[in-house]
Amino acid sequence: MCNYIYMKIKMLRECIAPQMRTHYCCEICGYIPTQMEPTTLFPGEEYNPEQWDEKIDLRGLTFKIDYDIIEYP
């Protein structure tokens, strides 16, 4: 069972939230995800969960204050 909801969001103000990063390992492994790391998110930036480096843990943020949903599947 998947615990993630994939939606495109837009930040409404500057916040810090955990974000998953990826790094390129080699041709065999390709891109490898890292642990969630605290990241500064800036107002006006849009995040798309389909992008590898844009998976964000929103549990510590407030909907319509910190971020808004601009596309929901």
Buried (B, 14 or more C-beta within 10 A) or exposed (E): EEEEEEBBBBBBEEBEBBBBBBEEEEEEEEEEEEEBEEBEBEEEEEBEBEEEBBBBBBEEBEEEEBBEEEEEE
